[in-house]
Amino acid sequence: MKKKPIPDDAKEEVLKAVDRFNRTTLKGTGCAYVPRFQGRFLYLGRNEDGQLQPICRLQYLGGKKGWEFAIYKYSTGSYDPEEFFFPGSELVDGTVAGAMKAGLDAYQ
């Protein structure tokens, strides 16, 4: 069965969550999360001093199932959904906000 792309209403919620996180949690830090949608994936990068750094990828599972998290591994240059031994992994909770919090701990 082919996975469906992220619906527009879910994308709108993501954009709101990222904006809220950037305005509150990252206020005054000089960095901000930047979302990018591709098919059923949401890629979260962090803009730091004009450089966009990959942080994580979330796969849309639909409805109340939330998002499946995959951390970006600089050692391999890829996203790994099986990796959960990194600082902040306990913050991954199936939400976009949880992913951004985990990304802050993983890549300070």
DSSP file (Angstrom, degrees, kcal/mol; ACC not computed):
  #  RESIDUE AA STRUCTURE BP1 BP2  ACC     N-H-->O    O-->H-N    N-H-->O    O-->H-N    TCO  KAPPA ALPHA  PHI   PSI    X-CA   Y-CA   Z-CA
    1    1 A M              0   0    0      0, 0.0     2,-0.3     0, 0.0     0, 0.0   0.000 360.0 360.0 360.0 129.9    0.0    0.0    0.0
    2    2 A K        -     0   0    0      1,-0.1     2,-0.2     0, 0.0     0, 0.0  -0.551 360.0-120.6 -76.5 134.0    1.4    3.4   -1.0
    3    3 A K        -     0   0    0     -2,-0.3    37,-0.1     1,-0.1    -1,-0.1  -0.519  27.5-123.2 -74.5 141.1    1.8    5.9    1.8
    4    4 A K        -     0   0    0     -2,-0.2    56,-0.1     1,-0.1    -1,-0.1  -0.535  24.9-109.3 -83.7 149.4   -0.2    9.1    1.3
    5    5 A P        -     0   0    0      0, 0.0    35,-0.3     0, 0.0    -1,-0.1  -0.236  50.0 -77.0 -68.6 167.4    1.5   12.5    1.3
    6    6 A I        -     0   0    0     33,-1.9    33,-0.1    35,-0.1    35,-0.1  -0.502  53.4-120.3 -67.9 125.9    1.0   14.9    4.3
    7    7 A P     >  -     0   0    0      0, 0.0     4,-2.0     0, 0.0     3,-0.3  -0.274  20.3-113.2 -66.4 155.8   -2.4   16.6    4.0
    8    8 A D  H  > S+     0   0    0      1,-0.2     4,-2.3     2,-0.2     5,-0.2   0.859 115.4  54.7 -58.9 -38.6   -2.6   20.3    3.7
    9    9 A D  H  > S+     0   0    0      1,-0.2     4,-1.8     2,-0.2    -1,-0.2   0.878 108.4  48.9 -66.3 -35.5   -4.3   20.7    7.1
   10   10 A A  H  > S+     0   0    0     -3,-0.3     4,-2.1     2,-0.2    -1,-0.2   0.876 109.4  52.9 -68.9 -37.1   -1.5   18.8    8.8
   11   11 A K  H  X S+     0   0    0     -4,-2.0     4,-2.6     2,-0.2    -2,-0.2   0.907 107.2  52.1 -62.6 -41.6    1.1   21.0    7.0
   12   12 A E  H  X S+     0   0    0     -4,-2.3     4,-2.1     1,-0.2    -1,-0.2   0.907 108.8  50.2 -61.3 -41.6   -0.6   24.1    8.3
   13   13 A E  H  X S+     0   0    0     -4,-1.8     4,-2.5     2,-0.2    -1,-0.2   0.891 110.0  51.1 -64.0 -38.9   -0.4   22.7   11.9
   14   14 A V  H  X S+     0   0    0     -4,-2.1     4,-2.8     2,-0.2     5,-0.3   0.942 108.8  50.5 -61.5 -48.4    3.3   22.0   11.4
   15   15 A L  H  X S+     0   0    0     -4,-2.6     4,-2.2     1,-0.2    -2,-0.2   0.887 112.1  47.8 -59.2 -40.1    4.0   25.5   10.2
   16   16 A K  H  X S+     0   0    0     -4,-2.1     4,-2.6     2,-0.2    -1,-0.2   0.918 112.3  49.0 -65.7 -44.1    2.2   26.9   13.2
   17   17 A A  H  X S+     0   0    0     -4,-2.5     4,-2.4     2,-0.2    -2,-0.2   0.906 112.8  47.1 -63.4 -42.1    4.0   24.7   15.6
   18   18 A V  H  X S+     0   0    0     -4,-2.8     4,-2.7     2,-0.2    15,-0.2   0.920 113.0  48.8 -66.4 -43.7    7.4   25.5   14.1
   19   19 A D  H  X S+     0   0    0     -4,-2.2     4,-2.4    -5,-0.3    -2,-0.2   0.927 112.2  48.5 -61.1 -45.4    6.6   29.3   14.1
   20   20 A R  H  X S+     0   0    0     -4,-2.6     4,-1.8     2,-0.2     5,-0.3   0.913 112.7  48.4 -60.9 -44.5    5.5   29.1   17.8
   21   21 A F  H  X>S+     0   0    0     -4,-2.4     5,-1.8     1,-0.2     4,-0.9   0.915 112.2  48.5 -63.2 -44.4    8.6   27.1   18.7
   22   22 A N  H  <5S+     0   0    0     -4,-2.7    -1,-0.2     1,-0.2    -2,-0.2   0.897 113.5  47.2 -63.3 -40.3   10.9   29.6   16.9
   23   23 A R  H  <5S+     0   0    0     -4,-2.4    -1,-0.2    -5,-0.2    -2,-0.2   0.786 127.5  23.4 -73.3 -27.7    9.2   32.6   18.5
   24   24 A T  H ><5S+     0   0    0     -4,-1.8     3,-0.6    -5,-0.2    -3,-0.2   0.875 129.8  30.2-103.2 -65.8    9.3   31.2   22.1
   25   25 A T  T 3<5S+     0   0    0     -4,-0.9    -3,-0.2    -5,-0.3    -4,-0.1   0.876 129.9  35.5 -67.8 -39.7   11.9   28.6   22.6
   26   26 A L  T > <S+     0   0    0     -5,-1.8     3,-2.2     2,-0.1     5,-0.5   0.352  82.2 137.9 -99.4   6.5   14.5   29.9   20.2
   27   27 A K  T <  S+     0   0    0     -3,-0.6    -4,-0.1    -6,-0.3     5,-0.0  -0.290  78.4   5.6 -55.5 127.2   13.8   33.6   20.7
   28   28 A G  T 3  S+     0   0    0      1,-0.1    -1,-0.3     3,-0.1    -2,-0.1   0.511 101.0 104.3  79.7   4.7   17.0   35.6   20.8
   29   29 A T  S <  S-     0   0    0     -3,-2.2    -2,-0.1     2,-0.3     3,-0.1   0.645  84.2-125.1 -92.3 -15.4   19.3   32.6   19.9
   30   30 A G  S    S+     0   0    0     -4,-0.4    19,-1.0     1,-0.3     2,-0.3   0.573  79.7  93.3  80.7   8.2   20.0   33.5   16.3
   31   31 A C  E     -A   48   0A   0     -5,-0.5     2,-0.3    17,-0.2    -1,-0.3  -0.919  48.8-177.7-130.7 160.8   18.7   30.2   15.1
   32   32 A A  E     -A   47   0A   0     15,-1.4    15,-3.3    -2,-0.3     2,-0.2  -0.989  29.7-110.3-155.0 144.9   15.4   28.9   13.8
   33   33 A Y  E     -A   46   0A   0     -2,-0.3    13,-0.3    13,-0.2   -11,-0.1  -0.550  28.0-158.7 -74.7 143.8   13.9   25.6   12.7
   34   34 A V  E     -A   45   0A   0     11,-3.1    11,-2.3    -2,-0.2     2,-0.2  -0.979   6.8-150.1-126.9 116.2   13.0   25.4    9.0
   35   35 A P  E     -A   44   0A   0      0, 0.0     2,-0.4     0, 0.0     9,-0.2  -0.596  12.6-175.2 -87.0 148.1   10.4   22.8    7.8
   36   36 A R  E     -A   43   0A   0      7,-1.8     7,-3.3    -2,-0.2     2,-0.4  -0.980  12.0-149.4-141.1 129.3   10.5   21.2    4.4
   37   37 A F  E     +A   42   0A   0     -2,-0.4     2,-0.3     5,-0.2     5,-0.2  -0.808  20.2 167.4-101.7 137.3    7.8   18.9    3.1
   38   38 A Q  E >   -A   41   0A   0      3,-2.6     3,-2.3    -2,-0.4     2,-0.2  -0.831  62.9 -56.7-148.9 108.1    8.5   16.1    0.7
   39   39 A G  T 3  S-     0   0    0     -2,-0.3   -33,-1.9     1,-0.3    -1,-0.1  -0.414 122.1 -14.0  60.7-122.5    5.8   13.4    0.1
   40   40 A R  T 3  S+     0   0    0    -35,-0.3    20,-2.9    -2,-0.2     2,-0.3   0.312 122.1  91.9 -93.5   8.5    5.0   11.8    3.4
   41   41 A F  E <   -AB  38  59A   0     -3,-2.3    -3,-2.6    18,-0.2     2,-0.5  -0.811  55.5-160.1-110.5 146.1    8.1   13.3    5.1
   42   42 A L  E     -AB  37  58A   0     16,-2.9    16,-3.3    -2,-0.3     2,-0.5  -0.993  14.9-158.2-115.8 121.1    8.7   16.5    7.0
   43   43 A Y  E     -AB  36  57A   0     -7,-3.3    -7,-1.8    -2,-0.5     2,-0.6  -0.886   2.8-159.3-101.2 127.9   12.4   17.5    7.2
   44   44 A L  E     +AB  35  56A   0     12,-2.7    11,-1.9    -2,-0.5    12,-1.9  -0.934  16.1 171.5-110.2 117.8   13.4   19.8   10.0
   45   45 A G  E     -AB  34  54A   0    -11,-2.3   -11,-3.1    -2,-0.6     2,-0.5  -0.758  25.8-131.2-113.4 165.6   16.6   21.7    9.6
   46   46 A R  E     -AB  33  53A   0      7,-2.7     7,-2.6    -2,-0.3     2,-0.7  -0.978   9.8-142.6-123.6 124.4   17.9   24.5   11.8
   47   47 A N  E     +AB  32  52A   0    -15,-3.3   -15,-1.4    -2,-0.5     2,-0.5  -0.744  26.0 174.1 -84.5 116.0   19.2   27.7   10.3
   48   48 A E  E >  S-AB  31  51A   0      3,-2.9     3,-1.6    -2,-0.7   -17,-0.2  -0.960  70.4 -22.9-128.1 113.2   22.2   28.8   12.3
   49   49 A D  T 3  S-     0   0    0    -19,-1.0    -1,-0.1    -2,-0.5     3,-0.1   0.877 127.8 -49.2  55.3  41.0   24.1   31.9   11.1
   50   50 A G  T 3  S+     0   0    0      1,-0.2     2,-0.5     0, 0.0    -1,-0.3   0.445 116.3 112.4  82.4  -0.4   22.8   31.5    7.6
   51   51 A Q  E <   -B   48   0A   0     -3,-1.6    -3,-2.9    -5,-0.0     2,-0.7  -0.922  60.3-143.0-107.9 126.4   23.7   27.8    7.4
   52   52 A L  E     -B   47   0A   0     -2,-0.5    -5,-0.2    -5,-0.2   -19,-0.1  -0.800  19.5-167.9 -91.4 115.7   20.9   25.2    7.2
   53   53 A Q  E     -B   46   0A   0     -7,-2.6    -7,-2.7    -2,-0.7     2,-0.2  -0.881  22.0-121.1-104.8 129.3   21.8   22.1    9.2
   54   54 A P  E     +B   45   0A   0      0, 0.0    -9,-0.2     0, 0.0     3,-0.1  -0.468  37.5 164.9 -67.7 138.8   19.8   18.9    9.0
   55   55 A I  E     -     0   0A   0    -11,-1.9    17,-2.6     1,-0.4     2,-0.3   0.706  53.4 -24.5-119.0 -54.8   18.4   17.8   12.3
   56   56 A C  E     -BC  44  71A   0    -12,-1.9   -12,-2.7    15,-0.3    -1,-0.4  -0.975  43.8-132.3-158.2 167.9   15.6   15.2   11.8
   57   57 A R  E     -BC  43  70A   0     13,-2.8    13,-1.7    -2,-0.3     2,-0.4  -0.992  17.6-160.0-127.9 136.5   13.0   13.7    9.5
   58   58 A L  E     -BC  42  69A   0    -16,-3.3   -16,-2.9    -2,-0.4     2,-0.5  -0.963   7.0-148.8-118.2 134.7    9.5   13.0   10.5
   59   59 A Q  E     -BC  41  68A   0      9,-2.5     9,-2.4    -2,-0.4     2,-0.4  -0.887  22.6-122.9-102.0 129.1    7.2   10.6    8.7
   60   60 A Y  E     + C   0  67A   0    -20,-2.9     7,-0.2    -2,-0.5   -56,-0.1  -0.564  29.4 177.4 -73.2 123.1    3.5   11.4    8.7
   61   61 A L        -     0   0    0      5,-2.3    -1,-0.2    -2,-0.4     6,-0.2   0.588  45.7-111.2-100.5 -15.0    1.5    8.4   10.2
   62   62 A G    >   -     0   0    0      4,-0.6     3,-2.0     1,-0.2     4,-0.4   0.243  62.1  -7.2  97.6 141.1   -1.8   10.1   10.0
   63   63 A G  G >  S-     0   0    0      1,-0.3     3,-1.0     2,-0.2    -1,-0.2  -0.044 127.6  -8.6  48.2-130.8   -4.3   11.4   12.5
   64   64 A K  G 3  S+     0   0    0      1,-0.2    -1,-0.3    -3,-0.1    -2,-0.1   0.515 117.9  82.6 -79.4  -5.4   -3.7   10.7   16.1
   65   65 A K  G <  S-     0   0    0     -3,-2.0    -1,-0.2     1,-0.2     2,-0.2   0.766  81.1-166.2 -70.3 -24.2   -0.8    8.4   15.3
   66   66 A G    <   -     0   0    0     -3,-1.0    -5,-2.3    -4,-0.4    -4,-0.6  -0.495  29.2 -31.7  81.3-141.9    1.4   11.4   15.0
   67   67 A W  E     -C   60   0A   0     27,-1.4     2,-0.5    -2,-0.2    -7,-0.2  -0.939  43.2-133.6-127.1 139.3    4.9   11.4   13.5
   68   68 A E  E     -C   59   0A   0     -9,-2.4    -9,-2.5    -2,-0.4     2,-0.3  -0.829  31.5-138.6 -92.7 129.3    7.7    8.8   13.3
   69   69 A F  E     +C   58   0A   0     -2,-0.5     2,-0.3   -11,-0.2   -11,-0.2  -0.645  23.7 177.8 -95.1 140.9   11.0   10.3   14.2
   70   70 A A  E     -C   57   0A   0    -13,-1.7   -13,-2.8    -2,-0.3     2,-0.2  -0.947  21.2-141.2-140.0 121.2   14.4    9.8   12.5
   71   71 A I  E     -CD  56  80A   0      9,-1.3     9,-2.7    -2,-0.3     2,-0.5  -0.502  21.9-115.6 -78.4 146.7   17.5   11.6   13.7
   72   72 A Y  E     - D   0  79A   0    -17,-2.6     2,-0.7     7,-0.2     7,-0.2  -0.720  26.2-152.8 -81.9 130.6   20.0   12.9   11.2
   73   73 A K  E >>> - D   0  78A   0      5,-3.2     4,-2.3    -2,-0.5     5,-1.2  -0.911  10.5-166.2-108.3 111.8   23.4   11.2   11.6
   74   74 A Y  T 345S+     0   0    0     -2,-0.7    -1,-0.1     1,-0.2     5,-0.0   0.792  86.7  66.4 -65.6 -26.6   26.3   13.2   10.5
   75   75 A S  T 345S+     0   0    0      1,-0.2    -1,-0.2    -3,-0.1    -3,-0.0   0.816 119.8  19.5 -65.0 -30.0   28.5   10.1   10.7
   76   76 A T  T <45S-     0   0    0     -3,-0.9    -2,-0.2     2,-0.2    -1,-0.2   0.529  98.9-125.6-115.0 -12.0   26.6    8.5    7.8
   77   77 A G  T  <5S+     0   0    0     -4,-2.3     2,-0.3     1,-0.3    -3,-0.2   0.832  76.2  99.5  68.8  31.7   24.9   11.5    6.2
   78   78 A S  E   <S-D   73   0A   0     -5,-1.2    -5,-3.2    -7,-0.1     2,-0.4  -0.919  77.2-102.4-144.3 167.7   21.5    9.9    6.6
   79   79 A Y  E     -D   72   0A   0     -2,-0.3    -7,-0.2    -7,-0.2    -8,-0.1  -0.783  31.3-161.9 -94.2 136.7   18.4    9.8    8.7
   80   80 A D  E >   -D   71   0A   0     -9,-2.7    -9,-1.3    -2,-0.4     3,-0.8  -0.922  16.7-177.2-126.1 106.5   18.1    6.8   11.1
   81   81 A P  T 3  S+     0   0    0      0, 0.0   -12,-0.1     0, 0.0    -1,-0.1   0.619  86.8  58.2 -75.0 -10.7   14.6    5.9   12.6
   82   82 A E  T 3  S+     0   0    0    -11,-0.1     2,-0.6     2,-0.0   -12,-0.1   0.559  82.0  99.3 -92.9  -9.9   16.2    3.1   14.6
   83   83 A E    <   +     0   0    0     -3,-0.8   -12,-0.3     1,-0.1    -3,-0.1  -0.692  29.7 148.0 -85.6 117.8   18.7    5.4   16.5
   84   84 A F        +     0   0    0     -2,-0.6     2,-0.6     1,-0.1    -1,-0.1   0.080  44.1  96.4-134.7  23.3   17.5    6.3   20.0
   85   85 A F        +     0   0    0      2,-0.1    -1,-0.1     4,-0.1    -2,-0.0  -0.657  60.8 100.9-112.5  73.6   20.8    6.6   21.8
   86   86 A F  S >  S-     0   0    0     -2,-0.6     3,-2.1    -3,-0.1     4,-0.2  -0.982  83.9 -81.8-148.5 153.8   21.4   10.4   21.6
   87   87 A P  T 3  S+     0   0    0      0, 0.0    -2,-0.1     0, 0.0    20,-0.0  -0.380 117.6  23.6 -58.5 129.9   20.9   13.3   24.0
   88   88 A G  T >  S+     0   0    0     17,-0.2     3,-2.2    18,-0.1     4,-0.4   0.352  79.2 124.7  96.8  -4.9   17.2   14.3   23.9
   89   89 A S  G X   +     0   0    0     -3,-2.1     3,-1.3     1,-0.3    13,-0.1   0.807  67.9  64.7 -59.2 -28.2   15.8   11.0   22.7
   90   90 A E  G 3  S+     0   0    0      1,-0.2    -1,-0.3    -4,-0.2    12,-0.0   0.654  93.8  62.7 -68.9 -13.3   13.5   10.9   25.7
   91   91 A L  G <  S+     0   0    0     -3,-2.2     2,-0.5     7,-0.1    -1,-0.2   0.581  73.6 107.3 -87.4 -11.5   11.8   14.1   24.3
   92   92 A V    <   +     0   0    0     -3,-1.3     4,-0.1    -4,-0.4     7,-0.1  -0.572  34.8 154.4 -70.3 118.1   10.6   12.3   21.1
   93   93 A D        -     0   0    0     -2,-0.5    -1,-0.1     2,-0.3     3,-0.1   0.184  68.7 -89.2-135.8  17.0    6.9   11.9   21.7
   94   94 A G  S    S+     0   0    0      1,-0.3   -27,-1.4   -28,-0.1     2,-0.3   0.517  95.8 106.8  86.3   4.4    5.3   11.7   18.2
   95   95 A T  S  > S-     0   0    0    -29,-0.2     4,-1.7     1,-0.1    -2,-0.3  -0.773  76.4-125.2-114.1 161.2    4.8   15.4   18.0
   96   96 A V  H  > S+     0   0    0     -2,-0.3     4,-2.2     2,-0.2     5,-0.2   0.902 113.7  52.6 -67.4 -41.8    6.6   18.1   15.9
   97   97 A A  H  > S+     0   0    0      1,-0.2     4,-2.4     2,-0.2    -1,-0.2   0.906 108.0  50.9 -61.6 -42.1    7.4   20.1   19.1
   98   98 A G  H  > S+     0   0    0      1,-0.2     4,-2.5     2,-0.2    -1,-0.2   0.884 109.1  51.5 -62.0 -38.9    8.9   17.0   20.7
   99   99 A A  H  X S+     0   0    0     -4,-1.7     4,-2.4     2,-0.2    -1,-0.2   0.900 109.9  48.8 -64.9 -41.1   11.1   16.4   17.7
  100  100 A M  H  X S+     0   0    0     -4,-2.2     4,-1.7     2,-0.2    -2,-0.2   0.897 111.5  49.5 -67.4 -39.2   12.3   20.0   17.8
  101  101 A K  H  X S+     0   0    0     -4,-2.4     4,-1.6     2,-0.2    -2,-0.2   0.927 111.8  48.5 -63.0 -44.8   13.1   19.7   21.5
  102  102 A A  H  X S+     0   0    0     -4,-2.5     4,-2.7     1,-0.2    -2,-0.2   0.899 108.7  54.4 -61.7 -40.4   15.0   16.5   20.9
  103  103 A G  H  X S+     0   0    0     -4,-2.4     4,-2.5     1,-0.2    -1,-0.2   0.848 104.1  55.2 -62.7 -34.5   16.9   18.1   18.1
  104  104 A L  H  < S+     0   0    0     -4,-1.7    -1,-0.2     2,-0.2    -2,-0.2   0.903 112.5  41.9 -65.3 -40.5   18.0   21.0   20.4
  105  105 A D  H  < S+     0   0    0     -4,-1.6     3,-0.4     1,-0.2    -2,-0.2   0.895 116.4  48.4 -72.1 -40.0   19.5   18.5   22.9
  106  106 A A  H  < S+     0   0    0     -4,-2.7     2,-0.5     1,-0.3    -2,-0.2   0.907 126.5  24.4 -67.8 -42.0   21.0   16.3   20.2
  107  107 A Y     <        0   0    0     -4,-2.5    -1,-0.3    -5,-0.2    -2,-0.1  -0.784 360.0 360.0-129.2  86.8   22.6   19.2   18.3
  108  108 A Q              0   0    0     -2,-0.5    -1,-0.1    -3,-0.4    -4,-0.1   0.453 360.0 360.0 -76.8 360.0   23.2   22.1   20.6
